[in-house]
């Protein structure tokens, strides 16, 4: 990718009505475009990051047996009336629309209902269970508080996984696998040391649900963290009974602000009962399927990463999800440095290392360096008269103070490591 070919441009200022740091930096660096409050378009660089986050999640969910599907965003009113979740007094963040032929539809806020109906047409016997289905799907929620950039939007990308088991015991085994998978996901995304399994209210489904909370001063939630045990308690359930049941001491808990980046919870048979999802057990008895739900906000994670890992110069992307592995910058008035830079760019791509080449002739070195810091690609590689004399390249990590000149083989080893 040549930077001169990118239609997106960096900018000095974000929209004046944007208050979140994640949206300010992502807009200034050309990753997203703000359509209106809580609604953003993902531009070439932003989409590359979003897809890489998605792929990390996909790999870990596939490992525990998830089967990927894709469901419609348009929702059947009748289906949601059967579970008592169409009434806006019960669920107040619907986007709804009138059909020209008459009747109403909604735009998906979550997908328990349609997937339960799908499973009702496929699950008949105990031999069909357990099964686990997930998707990456745009969700629509009529949020009033759309002031957190891409961390809380009216339209956002979510991974939602649903489990269908014979009974609660079978469900619990998978539930623990999901906890392990989520921990690995956040570790791979560069948030492992900052993200805690958090006990939260379980609502009508269970005593507890579990959230995954990433520590951040701009987080909307207050949690109490036991750093030694790696778990936390949401403010809403902090009491002596809960602490005792979890083996936690109030004196060892540290109050933190945090961003919820994932949640998992037990559904039981609430949707199975309402939508007739039953299976025949070994004795011939009809039994309702036991369900669980497991969400990760894909676009929300992208915003959280910018919030917690950026610095005064711009974004700092973890290597696992950066839009490119390296940012090559050509410096010099003549074409010699650019020719060497293009040759390196081609060589890296042949070796499976994707790089962005800043070939913009009209930009000064200072402007190129500032843009590179703002965009946040893990490694900056400079080709200049100085490096060519040394028959090498200057390489510097995004958060390193100084670069060093290395030969081509050393550079490949650094980028591959």
C-alpha positions in Angstrom: 0.0 0.0 0.0 1.3 3.4 -1.0 0.4 6.3 1.3 0.0 8.6 -1.7 -2.8 6.2 -3.0 -4.8 6.3 0.3 -7.8 8.6 -0.3 -7.9 9.2 3.5 -5.7 12.0 4.9 -4.5 12.8 8.4 -5.8 16.0 9.9 -4.9 18.3 12.7 -8.2 18.5 14.3 -11.2 16.2 15.0 -14.8 17.4 14.8 -15.4 20.1 17.5 -18.3 18.0 19.0 -16.2 14.9 19.5 -15.2 14.5 23.1 -13.8 11.0 23.3 -10.0 10.4 22.8 -10.5 7.2 20.8 -12.7 9.0 18.2 -10.5 12.1 18.1 -7.4 10.0 17.3 -9.1 7.6 14.9 -10.7 10.5 13.0 -7.5 12.6 12.9 -5.4 9.6 11.7 -8.0 8.6 9.0 -9.3 5.4 10.4 -12.9 6.3 10.8 -15.4 9.0 9.6 -18.1 10.4 11.9 -21.6 10.2 10.3 -23.5 11.5 13.3 -23.4 11.0 17.1 -22.7 7.3 17.8 -22.4 6.3 14.1 -19.1 5.9 12.3 -17.8 4.6 9.0 -14.6 2.5 8.9 -12.1 3.7 6.3 -9.4 1.5 4.8 -7.0 1.7 7.7 -9.8 1.3 10.3 -11.3 -1.6 8.5 -8.0 -3.4 8.4 -7.8 -3.1 12.2 -11.4 -4.2 12.7 -10.9 -7.3 10.6 -7.8 -8.3 12.4 -9.5 -8.0 15.8 -12.3 -10.1 14.3 -9.8 -12.7 13.1 -8.2 -13.1 16.6 -11.6 -13.6 18.1 -12.7 -16.1 15.3 -9.6 -18.2 15.8 -10.1 -18.6 19.6 -13.9 -19.2 19.3 -13.3 -21.8 16.6 -10.9 -23.6 18.9 -13.7 -24.3 21.5 -16.1 -25.6 18.8 -17.9 -22.4 17.7 -19.6 -22.6 14.2 -19.7 -19.3 12.4 -23.0 -18.1 10.9 -24.4 -14.8 9.8 -28.0 -13.7 10.7 -30.1 -10.9 9.4 -30.3 -7.6 11.1 -34.0 -7.1 10.3 -36.0 -8.7 13.0 -39.5 -10.3 13.1 -41.8 -8.5 15.5 -43.9 -11.6 16.2 -40.8 -13.5 17.3 -39.9 -10.9 19.9 -43.4 -10.5 21.1 -43.3 -14.2 22.1 -40.4 -13.5 24.4 -41.9 -10.3 25.7 -39.0 -8.1 24.4 -40.8 -6.1 21.7 -42.6 -3.7 24.1 -40.5 -0.6 24.5 -41.3 -0.5 28.2 -39.3 -3.7 28.5 -36.6 -2.9 25.9 -36.2 0.8 25.3 -33.4 1.0 22.7 -35.0 -0.5 19.6 -34.8 1.0 16.2 -38.1 0.0 14.4 -39.5 0.6 11.0 -42.8 0.3 9.2 -43.1 -2.0 6.3 -44.8 -0.7 3.1 -46.9 -3.9 3.0 -47.9 -3.2 6.6 -46.5 -4.3 10.0 -43.3 -3.5 11.8 -39.8 -4.8 11.9 -36.9 -4.1 14.2 -33.2 -3.8 13.6 -31.2 -6.4 15.7 -30.1 -5.4 19.2 -29.1 -9.0 19.9 -30.0 -12.3 18.4 -31.2 -14.8 21.0 -34.7 -15.0 19.5 -33.9 -15.6 15.8 -31.1 -18.2 16.6 -33.4 -20.0 19.0 -35.9 -20.3 16.2 -33.3 -21.6 13.8 -32.1 -24.2 16.3 -35.8 -25.3 16.9 -35.8 -26.3 13.3 -32.6 -28.3 13.6 -32.2 -29.7 17.1 -34.4 -32.7 17.7 -32.4 -35.3 19.7 -29.9 -35.3 22.6 -27.5 -36.5 19.9 -27.7 -33.0 18.3 -26.4 -31.3 21.4 -24.3 -29.5 22.5 -23.8 -27.1 19.7 -22.4 -23.6 19.6 -23.1 -20.9 17.0 -21.6 -17.4 16.7 -21.5 -14.5 14.3 -20.0 -11.1 13.7 -22.9 -8.9 13.1 -23.8 -5.2 13.1 -26.1 -4.3 16.0 -28.4 -1.3 16.3 -29.2 0.3 19.6 -30.9 3.6 20.1 -28.4 4.9 22.7 -29.0 8.2 24.4 -25.4 8.4 25.7 -23.5 8.2 22.4 -20.5 10.3 23.6 -17.8 7.6 23.9 -16.7 7.4 20.3 -16.8 3.9 18.9 -17.0 2.4 22.4 -20.7 3.2 22.6 -22.5 3.6 19.4 -26.0 3.4 17.8 -24.5 1.0 15.2 -21.6 -1.2 16.1 -19.9 -4.6 15.3 -20.3 -7.4 17.8 -19.3 -11.0 18.1 -22.2 -12.9 19.7 -21.9 -16.6 20.6 -24.7 -18.8 21.8 -24.5 -22.2 23.4 -27.2 -24.9 23.3 -26.7 -27.7 25.8 -28.6 -30.7 27.2 -28.5 -29.3 30.8 -26.9 -26.9 33.1 -24.0 -29.2 33.9 -23.0 -29.4 30.2 -23.5 -25.7 29.9 -21.1 -25.0 32.8 -18.3 -26.9 31.1 -18.6 -24.8 28.0 -18.9 -21.6 30.1 -15.5 -22.3 31.6 -14.0 -22.9 28.1 -15.4 -19.5 27.0 -13.8 -17.8 30.0 -10.4 -19.3 29.1 -10.9 -18.4 25.4 -11.8 -14.8 26.3 -8.7 -14.4 28.4 -6.6 -15.6 25.5 -8.4 -13.2 23.1 -7.7 -10.2 25.3 -4.1 -11.3 25.8 -3.6 -11.5 22.0 -5.2 -8.1 21.6 -2.7 -6.5 23.9 -5.2 -6.0 26.8 -4.4 -9.0 28.8 -2.7 -7.2 31.8 -5.5 -4.6 31.9 -8.6 -6.8 31.5 -10.2 -8.6 34.4 -13.0 -11.2 34.8 -15.6 -9.3 36.7 -18.6 -10.6 38.6 -21.7 -8.6 37.8 -25.5 -8.8 38.4 -27.0 -11.8 36.8 -30.5 -10.3 36.2 -33.3 -12.8 35.8 -31.0 -15.5 34.5 -28.5 -16.2 37.4 -27.0 -14.9 40.6 -24.0 -13.6 38.6 -23.1 -12.8 35.1 -19.5 -12.2 34.1 -18.1 -9.1 32.4 -14.6 -8.6 31.0 -13.5 -5.1 32.1 -10.5 -3.2 30.8 -9.0 -0.7 33.2 -9.3 2.9 31.9 -9.9 6.3 33.5 -12.6 7.0 30.9 -14.5 3.8 31.6 -18.2 4.0 32.5 -18.1 1.3 35.1 -16.6 1.1 38.6 -15.1 -2.2 39.6 -13.1 -3.5 42.6 -10.1 -5.5 41.6 -8.1 -8.2 43.3 -4.9 -8.0 41.3 -3.4 -11.1 42.8 -6.4 -13.3 41.9 -7.0 -11.5 38.6 -10.8 -11.0 39.2 -13.0 -8.1 40.1 -16.4 -7.3 41.4 -18.8 -4.8 39.7 -19.9 -2.0 42.0 -23.6 -3.1 41.7 -22.9 -6.4 43.5 -20.2 -5.3 46.0 -21.4 -6.5 49.4 -20.1 -8.8 52.2 -22.2 -11.8 51.0 -20.8 -11.6 47.5 -17.2 -11.1 48.7 -17.5 -14.1 51.1 -18.9 -16.4 48.4 -15.9 -15.4 46.1 -13.3 -15.6 48.8 -12.4 -12.0 48.5 -11.3 -9.5 51.1 -12.5 -5.9 50.9 -9.1 -4.7 52.1 -7.4 -6.2 49.1 -9.7 -4.7 46.5 -8.7 -1.6 44.5 -11.3 0.7 43.0 -10.9 1.2 39.3 -12.7 2.7 36.4 -13.1 0.3 33.5 -14.5 -0.3 30.0 -16.7 -3.4 29.5 -15.3 -5.2 26.5 -17.1 -8.5 26.8 -19.8 -10.4 28.8 -21.0 -13.9 29.3 -24.1 -15.1 31.0 -26.4 -18.0 31.6 -29.8 -17.9 29.7 -31.2 -21.2 31.0 -34.4 -22.2 29.3 -36.0 -18.7 29.1 -35.9 -18.6 25.3 -36.2 -22.3 24.7 -39.5 -22.3 26.7 -40.9 -19.3 24.8 -39.9 -20.5 21.3 -40.3 -24.3 21.7 -36.7 -25.3 21.5 -36.8 -28.8 22.9 -34.9 -32.1 22.4 -35.8 -35.7 23.0 -33.5 -37.3 25.7 -32.3 -40.9 26.0 -35.6 -41.9 27.6 -37.8 -40.3 24.9 -38.8 -37.3 27.2 -39.0 -33.8 25.7 -36.6 -31.5 27.4 -36.0 -27.7 26.9 -32.5 -26.8 25.7 -30.3 -25.0 28.2 -28.7 -21.8 26.6 -25.9 -19.4 27.2 -24.9 -16.1 25.6 -21.4 -14.7 25.1 -20.7 -11.3 23.6 -17.6 -9.3 22.6 -17.9 -5.7 21.3 -15.4 -5.8 18.3 -15.6 -2.1 17.5 -15.7 -1.3 21.2 -12.4 -3.2 21.7 -10.9 -1.1 19.0 -11.9 2.1 20.8 -10.7 0.7 24.1 -7.3 -0.1 22.7 -6.9 3.4 21.5 -8.0 4.8 24.9 -5.6 2.8 27.0 -2.6 2.3 24.7 -2.2 5.6 22.9 0.3 8.3 24.0 0.8 12.0 23.5 1.9 11.5 19.8 -1.0 9.3 18.7 -2.2 5.7 18.5 -0.1 2.7 19.5 -1.4 -0.4 17.9 -0.5 -3.9 19.2 1.4 -5.9 16.6 -1.4 -8.5 16.4 -4.0 -6.0 15.0 -2.1 -3.1 13.5 -3.2 -2.1 10.0 0.4 -2.8 8.8 3.4 -4.3 10.4 5.8 -1.6 9.2 5.6 2.0 8.0 8.4 2.8 5.5 9.3 6.5 5.1 11.3 7.7 2.2 13.4 10.9 2.8 15.2 12.8 0.2 14.8 15.3 -2.7 15.9 12.9 -5.4 14.4 9.6 -6.4 17.2 7.3 -5.1 15.8 6.9 -1.6 12.3 6.4 -3.0 13.6 3.7 -5.3 15.3 1.8 -2.4 12.1 2.2 -0.3 9.9 0.8 -3.0 12.3 -2.1 -3.5 12.1 -2.8 0.3 8.4 -2.5 0.3 8.1 -5.1 -2.5 10.5 -7.4 -0.8 8.7 -7.2 2.6 5.4 -8.0 0.9 6.9 -11.0 -0.8 8.0 -12.3 2.6 4.5 -11.9 4.0 5.2 -8.7 5.9 2.6 -6.0 5.0 4.0 -2.5 5.0 2.7 1.0 4.3 5.1 3.1 2.2 5.0 6.9 2.7 6.0 8.0 -0.8 4.4 11.5 -0.6 6.9 13.9 -2.2 5.1 17.0 -1.0 5.6 16.1 2.7 8.5 17.2 4.8 10.3 14.6 7.0 8.8 16.1 10.1 5.3 15.8 8.7 5.9 12.2 7.7 7.3 11.3 11.1 4.3 13.1 12.9 1.8 11.2 10.7 3.6 7.9 11.4 3.3 8.5 15.2 -0.3 9.5 14.8 -1.2 6.4 12.8 0.6 4.1 15.2 2.0 1.3 13.1 4.4 -0.9 15.3 7.7 -0.2 13.3 8.9 2.8 11.4 11.6 2.2 8.8 13.4 5.2 7.3 15.2 5.2 4.0 17.5 8.3 3.6 20.9 9.3 2.3 22.3 8.5 5.8 20.9 4.9 5.8 21.9 4.3 2.1 25.5 5.3 2.9 25.4 2.7 5.7 23.8 0.1 3.3 21.0 -0.4 5.7 17.7 0.9 7.1 16.8 2.8 10.2 14.2 0.9 12.2 12.4 2.2 15.4 9.5 0.7 17.4 6.5 3.0 17.8 7.3 3.7 21.5 11.1 3.6 21.3 13.0 6.8 21.7 15.7 6.2 19.0 16.1 4.1 16.0 19.0 2.0 14.9 20.5 1.2 11.5 20.4 -2.5 10.5 21.0 -4.4 7.4 18.2 -6.0 5.4 18.4 -9.5 7.0 18.4 -8.0 10.5 15.4 -5.9 9.6 13.5 -9.0 8.4 14.3 -10.7 11.6 13.0 -7.8 13.7 9.8 -7.6 11.8 9.2 -11.4 11.9 9.9 -11.8 15.6 
